[in-house]
Amino acid sequence: MIDARRRRGDHRFDPVRFHFIEALARRSAAHGGDARRILDDKVTRLLAAYAEDLEKAPSASGSTAKPNEKLPRPRGALGALVDDIGQHASPLGDASAGRDELKTLSQFRSTWSRLSADRRLTQSEATVPQNAGPLNSHHLVHRSLRLMRDLSPEYLNRFMSYVDALLGLDQLHSASGPGGVDSSRAEKKAARGKSG
């Protein structure tokens, strides 16, 4: 039955659905007994529903399709979405304006991240002690960040966003736990002090 429908061109009505029915028929042929009977029944029901939908399609459109003629496929949700986007899209002349707007937005983000990184670097440099020695860890970090800014400002921007993400995760971790690691250590010290 499936081969006869394919020869008539019925598979063009809904190729994905027809392929599913064919695959189920192949799977049915590989089984025996009750499993094959159940699968065969399912294939028969699916073919009957397919034939019913195929018969309804030409009458709904008001045209009589020849067997080998490609039948119009019903529009699905994705087709409706594409139509809706097409109706709301700007004309072809405005497409370059959209690209310019995206370029401007990208430049704005880049400028904002650079200014934000510079501001954070300046704020953190204010915390470095005035009489810090050359091996002071704060002094070394800020000297490294200044060199990074001079050599590759974009790398500094990305590095700062990475550090911000880590800082945010650390704050979430410390806020989520009741007490955290430091408080459990303090509790252990207090317990040792009471016992000793």
Buried (B, 14 or more C-beta within 10 A) or exposed (E): EBEEBEEEBBBBBBEEBBEBBBEBBEBBEEEEEEEBEEBBEBBEEBBEEBBEBBEEBBEEEEEEBEEEEEBEEEEEEEEEEEEEEEEEEEEEEEEEEEEEEEEEEEEEEEEEBBEBBBEBBEEEBEEBEEEEEEEBEEBBEBBEBEEBBEEEBEEBBEBBEEEEEEEEEEEEEEEEEEEEEEEEEEEEEEEEEEEE
